[in-house]
Amino acid sequence: MSARVLPYVLILPVTLFLCLFFLYPFILVSQQAFSNGSELTLDNFREVTSHWKFPISMKNTLLLAAVVVPIQVALALLMATMVSKMGKGRDLVLYIWTIPLGISDLAAGIIWLAIFDQSGFLNSMMHGLGVIDKPLNLLSYQHPGVVFLAIALAEIWRATAIMLVILVAGIGLIPKEYYEAAEVFGASPWKRFLRITLPLLRPSLQTALVLRVILAFEIFAVVAALGGTLFPVLMGETYAYQFDLLNSRAAAAMALIILGISIGFTLIILRVLRVPKGASI
C-alpha cells in the first residue's frame, strides 16, 4: 500500500464511526427540529423559547457553568502542579484523585444526596453538634441556595478529574530544562508557574476547557438527583419534552439550542486561548 493512501485507510474506521453515530443522528435531530411534519418551520424553536421555564433553565445552566468551571480549572491546575512535583506516591495520589472519573453522573448525584438529604450525613452531623434541634429538609424550595451549592459541589467533585488528567499530561510535556534555567536566574515558584507553566500549558488548557464547558451545558443526572424540578436546566427540559410531554420536535429544538451555545463558547475559548500555528514545546 502506498504512503499516500495509507493515512486515508487508517482514518476510515473513525470516519465511518462518526458518520454512523454522530452525523446521521444529527441530521435526524435537525430534521425534527426544523419540521412540523410537512414543511420547514421555526415553530419548534418558538415553542421552547417562549415557555416560562426556558429563561430560568438557561440562567441556571449558565450560572452553574460560570461557578463550577473556573473553580475546577483552579483546582485542576493546583492538583496537577502538586502531582508533577511529587516523587514517591505520585501514581497512587493521581489514581485516588481520578476515582470520580469511574463514577456515573447519577451515582455522583446519589452520593451527594446522601450527604444533603434530610436523613443524610450533614443533618446528622449538625444535630450531633447541637447546631439544629431536628433534621432540616435542605434540598427544598425553601433553601434554593443549598440546592445550588449541593449541585455545584457534586459537579466539582465529579468532573474536576477530567481536567486534571489532561493538565497532568500537558505539564509532563514541558521540558524540565526551562524550570532549571528559571531557578538559576532566581525566579520564584510563582513566577515559574506564571511565565513557564501557564504559557506552555495553553494547548492542554484549551482542550480541557472546551471539553468541560461542553459537558457543563449537558448536565442533567446530578441535577435530577439533587434538585429535581427545583433547579431546571436546559438538558432537563430537553428530557421533559422528549419523555414527559412526548414532544420529540421540541426536544430536538432544545438539543440544537444547547449545541449552538456549546459551539459559541467553544469558539470563544479557542479564540482566547488560541495557540499560534506551528507552535510546539
Secondary structure, DSSP 8 states (H G I E B T S, - for coil): --TTTHHHHHHHHHHHHHIIIIIHHHHHHHHHHTBSSSSB-SHHHHHHHHSTHHHHHHHHHHHHHHHHHHHHHHHHHHHHHHHHH--TTHHHHHHHHTGGGGS-HHHHHHHHHHHHSTTSHHHHHHHHTTS-SS----SSTT-HHHHHHHHHHHHHHHHHHHHHHHHHHHHHTS-HHHHHHHHHTT--HHHHIIIIIHHHTHHHHHHHHHHHHHHHTT--HHHHHHTGGGS--HHHHHHIIIIIS--HHHHHHHHHHHHHHHHHHHHHHHHHT---TT---
